[in-house]
Amino acid sequence: MSTVPWSGPGWDDPELTRLAHRLREAHRLVAPLAAADRRRHIRHLLAITDLAKRDTALAGRRLDAFLAEFHRTPGAR
C-alpha cells in the first residue's frame, strides 16, 4: 500500500478534461429548470456522457448541439 495520496487519474487528456468541464457546466444550466424539463435534459446529458466513453469527438459535437438547442429554447435560462 502506497503512502502517496491519490491526486486523480493518471492520464492527462486535454480534450476529455474540456469535455468534462463543459458537461459539468451543462448540468449547472439544467439544474434550475422545472422537474419534468430537468429530467429530460439530464437524460440527454447522461447519454452524451456515456457516448464520451467511446467517442469523445462525437460527444463534443452532440454537447454543442444540446447547448445550442438549450439556449434557443424559450425559458430555458
C-alpha positions as YAML, in Angstrom:
chain: A
units: angstrom
residues:
- id: 1
  name: MET
  ca: [0.00, 0.00, 0.00]
- id: 2
  name: SER
  ca: [1.36, 3.39, -1.02]
- id: 3
  name: THR
  ca: [1.59, 6.33, 1.35]
- id: 4
  name: VAL
  ca: [1.39, 8.82, -1.53]
- id: 5
  name: PRO
  ca: [-2.05, 10.49, -1.59]
- id: 6
  name: TRP
  ca: [-4.12, 9.94, -4.71]
- id: 7
  name: SER
  ca: [-4.09, 13.02, -6.91]
- id: 8
  name: GLY
  ca: [-6.62, 11.98, -9.53]
- id: 9
  name: PRO
  ca: [-6.42, 9.88, -12.68]
- id: 10
  name: GLY
  ca: [-3.05, 9.07, -14.17]
- id: 11
  name: TRP
  ca: [-3.95, 10.41, -17.62]
- id: 12
  name: ASP
  ca: [-3.96, 13.93, -18.84]
- id: 13
  name: ASP
  ca: [-6.11, 14.33, -21.93]
- id: 14
  name: PRO
  ca: [-6.99, 17.99, -22.53]
- id: 15
  name: GLU
  ca: [-9.89, 17.06, -24.83]
- id: 16
  name: LEU
  ca: [-11.51, 14.85, -22.19]
- id: 17
  name: THR
  ca: [-10.89, 17.43, -19.49]
- id: 18
  name: ARG
  ca: [-12.52, 20.16, -21.59]
- id: 19
  name: LEU
  ca: [-15.50, 17.91, -22.35]
- id: 20
  name: ALA
  ca: [-15.88, 17.08, -18.65]
- id: 21
  name: HIS
  ca: [-15.90, 20.77, -17.72]
- id: 22
  name: ARG
  ca: [-18.45, 21.54, -20.44]
- id: 23
  name: LEU
  ca: [-20.70, 18.67, -19.29]
- id: 24
  name: ARG
  ca: [-20.49, 19.91, -15.71]
- id: 25
  name: GLU
  ca: [-21.45, 23.41, -16.87]
- id: 26
  name: ALA
  ca: [-24.37, 21.99, -18.89]
- id: 27
  name: HIS
  ca: [-25.64, 20.21, -15.76]
- id: 28
  name: ARG
  ca: [-25.45, 23.52, -13.88]
- id: 29
  name: LEU
  ca: [-27.56, 25.17, -16.59]
- id: 30
  name: VAL
  ca: [-30.18, 22.42, -16.39]
- id: 31
  name: ALA
  ca: [-30.38, 22.29, -12.57]
- id: 32
  name: PRO
  ca: [-32.75, 25.26, -12.04]
- id: 33
  name: LEU
  ca: [-35.34, 24.03, -14.56]
- id: 34
  name: ALA
  ca: [-38.73, 22.60, -13.63]
- id: 35
  name: ALA
  ca: [-38.59, 18.92, -12.67]
- id: 36
  name: ALA
  ca: [-40.02, 17.47, -15.90]
- id: 37
  name: ASP
  ca: [-37.77, 19.57, -18.13]
- id: 38
  name: ARG
  ca: [-34.76, 18.95, -15.91]
- id: 39
  name: ARG
  ca: [-35.22, 15.15, -16.06]
- id: 40
  name: ARG
  ca: [-35.48, 15.22, -19.86]
- id: 41
  name: HIS
  ca: [-32.35, 17.34, -20.24]
- id: 42
  name: ILE
  ca: [-30.38, 15.30, -17.71]
- id: 43
  name: ARG
  ca: [-31.20, 12.07, -19.57]
- id: 44
  name: HIS
  ca: [-29.86, 13.71, -22.72]
- id: 45
  name: LEU
  ca: [-26.67, 14.78, -20.91]
- id: 46
  name: LEU
  ca: [-26.21, 11.30, -19.48]
- id: 47
  name: ALA
  ca: [-26.44, 9.85, -22.98]
- id: 48
  name: ILE
  ca: [-23.75, 12.30, -24.11]
- id: 49
  name: THR
  ca: [-21.60, 11.35, -21.12]
- id: 50
  name: ASP
  ca: [-21.96, 7.67, -21.98]
- id: 51
  name: LEU
  ca: [-21.03, 8.39, -25.60]
- id: 52
  name: ALA
  ca: [-17.88, 10.18, -24.42]
- id: 53
  name: LYS
  ca: [-16.56, 6.84, -23.17]
- id: 54
  name: ARG
  ca: [-16.42, 5.60, -26.76]
- id: 55
  name: ASP
  ca: [-16.14, 8.67, -29.00]
- id: 56
  name: THR
  ca: [-15.01, 11.93, -27.43]
- id: 57
  name: ALA
  ca: [-15.24, 13.96, -30.63]
- id: 58
  name: LEU
  ca: [-18.81, 12.87, -31.35]
- id: 59
  name: ALA
  ca: [-19.80, 13.51, -27.73]
- id: 60
  name: GLY
  ca: [-18.37, 17.03, -28.04]
- id: 61
  name: ARG
  ca: [-20.43, 17.67, -31.17]
- id: 62
  name: ARG
  ca: [-23.57, 16.32, -29.50]
- id: 63
  name: LEU
  ca: [-22.93, 18.54, -26.49]
- id: 64
  name: ASP
  ca: [-22.52, 21.54, -28.82]
- id: 65
  name: ALA
  ca: [-25.89, 20.71, -30.41]
- id: 66
  name: PHE
  ca: [-27.51, 20.20, -27.00]
- id: 67
  name: LEU
  ca: [-26.25, 23.56, -25.73]
- id: 68
  name: ALA
  ca: [-27.29, 25.37, -28.92]
- id: 69
  name: GLU
  ca: [-30.80, 23.94, -28.65]
- id: 70
  name: PHE
  ca: [-30.92, 24.61, -24.91]
- id: 71
  name: HIS
  ca: [-30.08, 28.28, -25.42]
- id: 72
  name: ARG
  ca: [-32.69, 28.61, -28.22]
- id: 73
  name: THR
  ca: [-35.46, 27.12, -26.05]
- id: 74
  name: PRO
  ca: [-37.63, 29.88, -24.54]
- id: 75
  name: GLY
  ca: [-37.48, 29.92, -20.76]
- id: 76
  name: ALA
  ca: [-34.56, 27.52, -20.63]
- id: 77
  name: ARG
  ca: [-32.37, 30.03, -18.89]
...
